[in-house]
């Protein structure tokens, strides 16, 4: 009986999905946008020799380059138009959000509503262009000397013309990805920028798994270690799903209402506070802030090495901040914790929530409305955010450390797994919300039709 009921429920859900025309259009648009993103990752920069570049990257891969290459879906390895991915846009949005929290002028603009949001988005776009230009220039300069020690040259004709062409191409690619992410958010399903990052990670997974099994076949990695990686990965997925659904439900009570039949029972509801309110934003923000200067120093370091004390310092900094080093892990963990609290404070305002409860007559049992409710919500949110920050730091740091110590490729790490699972769960939730809205829309139409017939 249970199996027949489950089969009937699945058939009904499929029937609802087939009838949801708007949802299907959004899904097709999202899929098409991600396909365009994958096509662009294979379009190289002008003036690049792809064959030489692939040989040089195979010799120098590892560390921060693999991290950036994973987030860009292999675009950095091929030095495509979207080699920088959406990381400059994320970094620029961090800077604008931090400035809006610290600057009274930007804070006033933020409070203007939709017009203020558009102004801040415009500032973010300007910042994206500036950051992409700086990163693109250093990448172009680094490519001209890339492979000089091996007697190989990745750039066909080095010079100022190549640098200008590379910078303009990278700016165009990053801005197009930013626009594509905004279009996915407004016309598709899910958060566009997060989906683009997830698509890049997923695109690299087949190659990663193939290399892992090939290493096991060659004997460089034992079969028990591969089995342990798979088991740990499945356990992390289950743990992430559990923590992403965990929430603290604050009881909200409303006073009794007078009706014609007399007093009704007081209404009760719950205010759900997620343990991980910030979602996948803290790891992405922390990675973006670390990757931007590291990418610049990585490409510029080989050219300035030995020429001055500054060049030696750049090379030494690259060693300190190499992937898996104690300094890198410490900065990464602190960045995750900071952005977890920062982003939670942005998306949830205890003062505004307490004021809305007071206007609607709601209150927390045992807590007076107004300032006391605000302090209580802030206290509860701070406590559960500590748990959420610890959870994110554990997921992102511990597997990364184990993987770096064992010499396993980066993109099987906790950060990549967290992004993929979190974005997938959010996207599925949005699909379910659209299906539910479509179902209620049909019920409302039927009710109106029956009313007219009567």
N, C-alpha and C positions, 0 to 999 in steps of 0.2 A: 504493500500500500504506500509506504513511504517513497519508494522509488518511482511509482506511478505519479505521486503528487509532485515530486521534484521534476519529473519529465514534463508534466503539465505546466508547472510554473516557468520552466525554461522555454517551452513553446509559446506561452503567453508573452514572455519578455521579448522573444524574437519577433512575435507579431507586432508588439508595440514599437520595436525598433524599426521594423519595415514601414510602419505608418508615419514615423517621425521624419518628415521630409526635411525640415530645417536642420535637424541634427545630422542627417546624412550629408547635407551640403557642407556643414561645418567640418565634418570628419574628412570629406574629400578635399576640402581646401587645405586643411592641416597637413594631410598626406602629400598633396602636391607641393606645398611650400617646403616640406622637409626633403622631397626629392630634388627640388631646385637647389637646396643647400648642399646636398651630396654631389650634384653635378658640378657646382662651383668649386668644390674642394679638389677637383681634378684639373682645373684651369690654371696653369703656371703663370708666374709673373713674366713680363716681357724681358728678354735678354738672359734667361736662365737656361742652362743645359741640364735637362731633367736626368739624363743618364749619369753624369758626373755627380750631380747633387745627391742622387740616391746612394751612390757608392760612398760618398763622404759621410752622409748621415748614418749609414750602417756602421761606419768606423767610429763615429763620435757620439752615437746615441747613448742615452742614459741620463738620469738625473732630471733636471728641470726641463730639458727639451722634451722628454717623454711625457711629462705632465702637461705641458702646453700642447703637445701634439695630440694627446688624448682628448682634451677639451675642444680642440678644433677639428676633431674627426679625421686626423691624419693630414690636415692641410699644411701644417708646418713642415712635415717630412717631404711633401711635394712642393713646398713653397708656392702655394697657390694664391689667388687673389684674396682669399679669406683666411690667410695663414694666422692672423691675429685673432680670428674668431670674434666673439662678443665681449672679450675680456676688457678692452678699452672702454666700452660702453658701461660695463658693470663698475669699473673703477671710477669713471666720471660720475655715475649715479651715487656712489658712496660719498665722493667728495661733496656733491651738491646736498645730499641729505645731512651730512655732518655740518656743512656750512649753514643750512637752514635751522639746525638745532642750536647753533652757537651765535649766528648773526641775527640781530633784531630786525634788520631790513628784510632779509630773506624769510624770516619767520612771519613777518607781516604779509609778505607776498603769498606765503603758503596758506594763510588764513583767508585769502580772497576767494577760495572755492575753486571752481573749474578754471577760471581765468588765471589764477595763481598757479595752479597745477600745470597749465600749458606753458607759462613763463619758465617755471623750474625745469620742465622737460626740454625747453629750448636751450637753457643754460647747459643741461646735460649733453645735448647734441654738440654744442660748441666745445665742451670739454672733451667729448669723444674724438672730435676732429683733431684737437691739439695733442692729445695723448697718442693717437694713432700716428700722427706725423712724426712725433719724437721717436716712438718705437720703430716706425718704418724706416726712418733715416739710419738709425743704428744697425738695424737688420741689413739694410742695403750696404752699408759700409763694411759690416762683418762678412757679408757674402762675397765681397770683392777679394778679401784675403782668406776666405774659407778654403782650406785644402792646399794653401801655398806650401806648407811644409812637406806635403806628399807629392808635390809637383803637379797638382791638378787645379783646375780653375772652374768654379761653378758658374761664373758670370762670363758670358761670351765677350762683351766689350765693356770693361769697367770704365767708370768715369761719371761726371756729373749728370750726363743725360740718363744713364741707367738709374742713378739715385733718385732723380726727379720722377722718372717713370715708375719706379718701385713704390715711392711714397704715395704718389697719386693713385696708383692701382690699389694699394693696401687701404688707403682712406676710402676709396669707392667701395671696396669689398666689405669693409667693416660697417660703413653706413648702410649699405644694402641689407646686410644681416640684421642691423638694428631695425630698419624699416620692416623687414620680413617678420621679425619677432613681434613687432607692434601689430602687424596685420593678422598674425595668428591669434594674438590675444583678443582682438576685436571681432574678427570674422571667423575664427576657428574654435578649437577646443583647447583649454589649458593655457598656461603661461608660455608665451612664445619664446622668450629668452631661455627659460629652463628647458623647454622641449628641444631647442637647438643644441644646447649643451648635452642633453641626454642622448640625442641622436648621434652626436659625435662619439660619445662613449660607447654606445651600443654598436656603432659601425666598426669600432676597433676590437670588440670582444671576440669575433671569430678568429681574427689573426692572433690574438693573445692566447686563446685556448689552443689553437693549432700549434703555436710555439711551445706552449706548456707540455702538450702531449708529445711533441717531437723531442723535447728535452728528456721526457721520461723514457721514450723509446731509445734515445742515445745513451741513457744511463747517467746523465748529469743530474737528474732529479729522480729520487726514488719513487716507486709507485705508491708507497704508503704516504709520502708527503703530498702527492697529487690527490689521493683519496681524502687526506686530512683537509686539504684546501677546499675541496668540494663540500665536505661535511660542514666546515666552519662557515663557508659561504651561505649554505642553506640555513644554518643556525642564525647567522647575522640577518638574513632576509626576514626570518620569522620574528626576530627581536625588533627589527626596525618597524615592521608592520604593527607589532604590539605597542611600541612606544608612540608611534604616530597616531594611534587611535586612543591613547591614554588621555584622560582629562579629569580635572577636578570640577565636580558639579556643585556649584554654590546654590543653596536653596533660596528661592525668591518667593515671598508670600504677598498676596494682595488682599486688601480688606474685603469684608463681606459686602455684597451689593443688595440693595433693596429692590424687590420685584413685586409683581401683583400677587404672587403666591406666598409672599413673605420673604424672610432672609434666606439667601442662598449660602451654601458652604463657601468658605474663603478659597479663592483660587490659589494654586501653587504651581510653580514652574522652577526650572533650573537654569542657571547661567553657566554654560560649559566653558571652562578655561583649559585649553590644551596644555599638556606638559611641555610640548615643543611648539610654542606659538610661532616662532620664527621660521619653522620649516627647514628647507634646504638652503635658505639665504646665507646664514653664517659661514658654512664651509665655502660657498662660492665666493662670497665677499673676501674672506681671509685668503683664499687661493689667489684671487685676482690681485690683491694688494702685494702679495709676495712675488707673483709671477712677473708683474710688469717690470720692476727694477732688475730682477734676476735675468730676464730675457735680454734686456738691454746690455747688462754687464757681461752676459755669456757671449753675445755676438761681438761686442766691442773689446772684450778682454784679450782675445787672441791677437788683435791688431796692435794694441798698445802695450802688450807684454814686453818687458825689458827696456822699453823706451824711456820710462820715467818711473818715479816712485808711485805715481798715480796708477800706472799700468800694473805694477806689482801688487798694489793694494786691491785693485779690481779682481785679479786672479786669486788673491788670498781670500777676498770676500766670497767669491764663487765656491771656494772649498769649504768655508765656514757654513754657507747656506746651501750646500749640496743636499739633495733629497735624502732624507733619513738621518741627517746629522742632528746632534742635540740642539744646536742653535735653531735650525730650521723647524724642528718639531716643537720647540718651546714657543717660537714666534707664531707658528701655525695654531697651536693650542690656545694661546692668549688671544689671538685674533678671533677664533671661534667663540670663545667665552664673551669677549667684548661685543661682537656683533649679535650674539644671541640676546643679550640684555638690551642693546641699542635698538634692534629691530622690533623686539617685543614692546618696548616703550613707544615706538612709532605706530604700531598697528593697534594697540590697546591703550585707551586713555581712561584710567580709573575715575578721574574727575568728571569726565563727560558721561560715563556709564552711571555713576552715582546720581548725577543730575537728572538723567533720563528716567531712572527708577523713581526718583522723588516726584517728578512731574506726573508719572503714570500711577502713583500711589503704591508702588511696590517697595518692599523693604526686606532686609535680611533679618530673620528672627534673632533677637538678642542684640542687634546692632541698630543704633539710631540712624535715621536717614540724614543725608547731607555729608558733612565732613567726616563723620565717623565711618560711614559706609565707604567713602573714598579711601580712607586709611586702611580699612580692613581688606578691601580688594587689592590695594597696593601690596599689603603684607602677604596675602595669599599668592598673588602673582609672582612676587619676588621669590618666595619659597619654591614654587613649582618650576620657575625659570632656572633656579640653581640645579634642580634635577635634570631639566632639559639640556642645560649647557654641559653638565657632566656626561650625559648620554651622548651628545654630539661629539664631544672631545674624545670619549672612549671609542666610538665607532670610527672616527677619522684617524686617530693617532695610533691606537694599539695594533690594528691590522697593518697599517703602513709601516710601523716599526718592525713587525715580524716579517713582512714581505721584503723590506729592504735588507734585513739581516740574512734572510734566506736566499737573496738574489733573484727573487721572482719579479716579473714585470709589474710596473706600478699600477696599471689600469685594472688589476684585480683587487685593488685596495678598498678600504672602507669608504673613502670619500666618493669614489665612482659608484660603489654599490648603493650608498645612501642617496645620491642624486637620482639614480635610475629608479629605485624603489619608491622614493618620495614623489617624484614627478609622475610616475605611473599611477600611484594611488590617488593623487590629486586629479589627474586626468579622468580616471575611472569614476571618481566622485562627481565630477562635472557632467560626465555622460549620464550618470544616474539621475542627476538633478534635472537635466534636459528631458529625460524620459518621463520623470515625475511631472514636470511642468506641462508636457504634452498630454499626459493622461488627464490632469486636472482641466486643461483647456477643452478636451473633448467632453468631459462631464458638464462643464459650464455651457458649452454649445447645446448639448442635449437638453439641459434644464431650460434654457431659453426657448428652444424649439417647442418643448412641451407646454410652456407658459403661453406661447402664441397660439397653439392649437386650442387651448382652453378658452 
